[in-house]
Amino acid sequence: MLLKEQYEKLLALVENMDDDAVGAMLTTLHPSDIADFIEVLDEESKKYVFSLLDSRIASDVIAELNVDAKGEILDGIEATRLAAI
């Protein structure tokens, strides 16, 4: 589970679209924590965060997402990215 401080820091980084910092922070989190975080974001931010995940982690995160969030992320995802997941 994300600590409040982690959540707030990650949210600020996402709002600023700081790819490197968001990506670095995501690598320290468990896929279920990433999924929980993604689920509370708006659709654009969901897709942004998901796009920063490597394929191995992305597949674990997809498995943890609720149906609505999964649909929002997978809608419009490139076929090559989907195949890699």
Secondary structure by P-SEA (a helix, b strand, c coil): cccaaaaaaaaaaaaacaaaaaaaaaaaccaaaaaaaaaaccaaaaaaaaaaccaaaaaaaaaaccaaaaaaaaccccaaaaaac
